[in-house]
Amino acid sequence: MSTEALHAAEIVKSHLGVVAPESAIVLGAGLYGAADIVDECRIVLPYAELPGFPRTPASEDGELAVCHVDGAPTLVLKGRADFHEMGDPSLMSNVVETLALSGVRSLISIGFANSVNPALSPGAVVAISDHIDFKGLNPLIGAGRDGAFLNMNEVYDKRQLRRLKYAASGAGASLHEGVLAWMSGPTFETVAEARAVRILGADLVGMSIVPEAILAKRFRLPFAGVAVVLDFAAGVSGGAPDGDFASAPVAAALVQLKRLLRACLKK
């Protein structure tokens, strides 16, 4: 148990009141617009004020908001630290542990990915059913025997996956399902790499979500991953990914994503 996570959890719990949040959401850069679903925020805590929270180029302005979504207490985190920024896959460890110590009952991590499956077009919203750690990197390297040797069955919690599907059906939101291959970045995949992960069973390739899934498993926090398809990967349906967060497909995906999250999180 991290001392920093304990201190950060004390800060968060001091603003929660008597009811622990059912869910926490981590939003990657380019997806902050999904936070519009909140009805009210009790307080917004900058990552700089929370011990052990990441300070990287993509998360230096990160913040944790104590909110309500249709009456349900929810923590919304804007900003994550990715491996390609600092070369450390464990940068989100204190964040995930803080959420677990704060009483959060489930974590939804949302990020971008590119598609290696021609059936999943840019703008698709995909619930992650499993992952492939293609690079062999792991946020638990060096964690010691007590924290590292985990059974990875159902790292993507089946109950949370059903919850997402049920919410999508009720909200009229389009939700797909697929396997995510984690790549280190920051470059996108070569044609050969995209072809290889497709042969191995992946539908998507991305630079986020997977480390948080592993960390959530360690801290016994039921986890769901949701990816927004940014582009086709190189060599797939003419894909030439460039990381354009402002594209029309992404804007359309945000509409679907907000419908999905509101239906999933409401009390």
C-alpha positions in Angstrom: 0.0 0.0 0.0 1.5 3.3 -1.1 1.7 6.1 1.5 1.1 8.7 -1.3 -2.1 6.8 -2.4 -3.3 6.8 1.3 -2.8 10.5 1.6 -4.5 11.2 -1.8 -7.4 9.0 -0.8 -7.8 10.9 2.4 -8.1 14.1 0.4 -10.6 12.7 -2.0 -12.7 11.1 0.8 -12.8 14.4 2.7 -14.9 15.8 -0.2 -17.1 12.8 -0.9 -19.5 13.0 2.0 -21.1 9.8 3.4 -21.8 8.1 0.1 -18.9 6.4 -1.7 -18.8 6.8 -5.5 -20.0 3.8 -7.5 -17.7 4.6 -10.4 -14.7 6.5 -11.6 -14.0 7.5 -15.2 -10.5 8.2 -16.6 -10.6 10.3 -19.8 -7.7 10.6 -22.1 -6.7 13.8 -23.9 -9.1 14.6 -26.7 -12.0 13.0 -24.8 -12.6 15.6 -22.0 -15.8 16.6 -23.7 -17.4 13.4 -22.3 -17.2 15.1 -18.9 -20.2 17.2 -20.0 -22.5 14.5 -18.7 -22.0 15.5 -15.0 -24.9 17.4 -13.3 -22.8 19.0 -10.6 -19.3 19.0 -9.2 -18.7 19.3 -5.5 -15.0 20.1 -6.0 -12.3 19.8 -8.7 -8.9 18.7 -7.4 -5.8 19.4 -9.6 -3.5 16.4 -9.9 -0.8 18.7 -8.5 -2.7 18.7 -5.1 -2.9 14.9 -5.0 0.2 13.0 -3.7 1.5 10.5 -6.3 -0.6 11.7 -9.2 1.3 12.0 -12.5 3.0 15.1 -13.7 3.7 14.5 -17.3 3.2 16.7 -20.4 -0.2 15.2 -21.0 -1.4 15.2 -17.4 0.3 18.3 -15.9 -3.1 20.1 -16.0 -5.0 16.9 -15.0 -7.8 17.1 -12.5 -10.1 14.9 -10.5 -13.6 16.1 -10.1 -16.1 14.8 -7.4 -19.3 14.9 -9.3 -22.9 13.5 -9.7 -24.2 12.0 -12.9 -28.0 11.7 -12.7 -27.8 11.5 -8.9 -24.9 8.9 -8.8 -21.7 10.0 -7.0 -18.9 9.7 -9.6 -15.2 10.6 -9.8 -14.2 12.0 -13.2 -10.5 12.2 -14.0 -9.3 14.3 -16.9 -5.8 13.3 -17.9 -3.7 10.2 -17.8 0.0 9.4 -18.0 1.0 7.2 -20.9 4.1 5.0 -21.2 5.4 6.8 -24.3 5.7 10.1 -22.3 8.1 9.0 -19.6 9.1 5.3 -20.4 7.3 4.1 -17.3 4.2 1.9 -17.6 3.4 2.3 -13.8 2.7 6.0 -13.9 -1.0 5.5 -13.1 -0.4 3.2 -10.2 -1.0 5.7 -7.4 -4.1 7.0 -9.3 -5.7 3.6 -9.5 -4.8 2.7 -5.9 -6.2 6.1 -4.7 -9.5 5.3 -6.4 -9.6 1.9 -4.7 -8.8 3.3 -1.3 -11.5 6.0 -1.8 -14.2 3.4 -2.0 -14.8 3.4 -5.7 -16.5 0.2 -6.8 -15.7 0.3 -10.5 -13.4 2.0 -13.0 -14.0 2.9 -16.6 -11.0 3.9 -18.6 -11.6 5.7 -21.9 -9.0 6.3 -24.6 -8.3 6.3 -28.3 -7.2 3.4 -30.5 -6.7 2.6 -34.1 -8.6 -0.2 -35.8 -7.0 -3.3 -37.4 -10.5 -4.7 -38.0 -12.2 -3.4 -41.2 -15.6 -3.7 -39.5 -14.6 -1.1 -36.9 -14.5 2.2 -38.6 -13.2 5.6 -37.3 -15.7 6.9 -34.8 -16.8 3.5 -33.5 -17.1 3.1 -29.7 -15.7 -0.2 -28.5 -15.9 -2.0 -25.2 -12.7 -3.9 -24.6 -13.2 -7.6 -23.9 -9.5 -8.5 -23.5 -6.0 -7.3 -24.4 -2.7 -8.3 -25.8 0.4 -6.8 -24.3 2.4 -6.9 -27.5 5.5 -5.1 -26.2 5.9 -7.2 -23.0 5.8 -4.1 -20.8 3.9 -4.3 -17.5 3.1 -1.7 -14.8 3.8 -4.3 -12.1 7.4 -5.0 -13.0 9.3 -4.5 -9.7 6.1 -4.6 -7.6 7.2 -7.7 -5.7 5.7 -11.1 -5.3 2.7 -10.0 -3.4 1.5 -7.5 -6.0 2.8 -8.9 -9.3 1.7 -12.5 -9.9 -1.9 -12.0 -10.8 -4.4 -14.3 -12.5 -5.5 -12.3 -15.6 -8.8 -14.0 -16.2 -11.5 -11.4 -16.6 -9.2 -8.4 -16.3 -12.0 -6.7 -18.1 -14.8 -7.4 -15.6 -17.7 -9.3 -17.2 -20.3 -7.6 -15.0 -19.0 -4.2 -16.1 -19.1 -5.3 -19.7 -22.7 -6.4 -19.4 -23.5 -3.1 -17.7 -22.0 -1.2 -20.6 -24.0 -3.2 -23.2 -27.2 -2.8 -21.2 -26.7 0.9 -21.0 -25.9 1.2 -24.7 -29.1 -0.7 -25.6 -31.2 1.5 -23.3 -29.7 4.8 -24.5 -29.7 4.0 -28.2 -25.9 4.3 -28.3 -23.8 2.2 -30.7 -21.3 0.0 -28.8 -19.0 -2.6 -30.3 -16.8 -5.2 -28.6 -13.2 -6.1 -29.3 -9.7 -7.0 -28.2 -7.1 -4.3 -27.8 -3.4 -4.7 -28.5 -1.3 -2.4 -26.4 1.6 -0.7 -28.2 4.2 1.6 -26.5 3.9 4.5 -29.0 4.5 7.4 -29.6 4.8 6.3 -33.3 1.8 4.5 -34.8 2.1 0.9 -35.9 3.7 -0.2 -39.1 1.8 -2.1 -41.8 3.5 -5.3 -40.7 2.7 -4.6 -37.0 -0.9 -3.9 -37.7 -1.1 -7.1 -39.7 0.6 -9.1 -37.0 -1.7 -8.1 -34.1 -4.7 -8.8 -36.3 -3.5 -12.3 -36.9 -3.0 -12.7 -33.1 -6.6 -11.8 -32.5 -6.7 -8.0 -31.9 -9.3 -5.7 -33.2 -7.6 -2.5 -32.1 -4.2 -1.1 -31.3 -3.7 1.6 -28.8 -1.2 3.3 -26.4 -3.5 3.5 -23.3 -6.1 1.6 -21.2 -4.1 -1.6 -20.8 -1.7 -0.5 -18.0 -4.8 0.8 -16.0 -6.5 -2.6 -16.5 -3.6 -4.4 -15.0 -3.3 -2.0 -12.1 -7.1 -2.2 -11.5 -6.7 -6.0 -11.3 -3.9 -5.6 -8.7 -6.0 -3.3 -6.5 -9.2 -5.5 -7.0 -11.1 -2.7 -8.7 -13.6 -4.0 -11.3 -12.5 -2.5 -14.6 -14.0 -1.6 -18.0 -12.1 -0.2 -20.9 -13.8 1.8 -23.7 -11.9 2.8 -26.9 -12.9 5.4 -29.4 -11.6 4.4 -32.9 -9.5 7.3 -34.1 -8.5 5.9 -37.5 -7.7 2.7 -39.3 -4.2 1.4 -38.6 -1.6 1.5 -41.4 -2.4 -0.9 -44.2 -6.1 -1.4 -43.0 -8.7 0.1 -45.3 -6.3 2.8 -46.5 -5.5 3.9 -42.9 -2.8 6.6 -42.4 -3.2 7.5 -38.7 -2.2 11.0 -37.7 -3.7 11.5 -34.2 -6.4 14.0 -35.3 -8.6 14.3 -32.2 -10.8 17.0 -33.9 -12.1 14.8 -36.8 -15.8 14.5 -37.6 -15.8 10.8 -36.6 -14.4 11.6 -33.2 -17.1 14.3 -32.7 -19.8 11.8 -33.6 -18.2 9.2 -31.3 -18.3 11.7 -28.4 -22.1 12.0 -28.8 -22.4 8.2 -28.6 -20.0 8.0 -25.7 -21.9 10.6 -23.6 -25.1 8.7 -24.1 -23.4 5.5 -23.1 -21.8 6.9 -20.0 -24.9 8.8 -18.7 -27.0 5.6 -19.0 -24.3 3.5 -17.4 -23.6 5.8 -14.5 -27.0 7.0 -13.5 -28.4 6.1 -10.1 
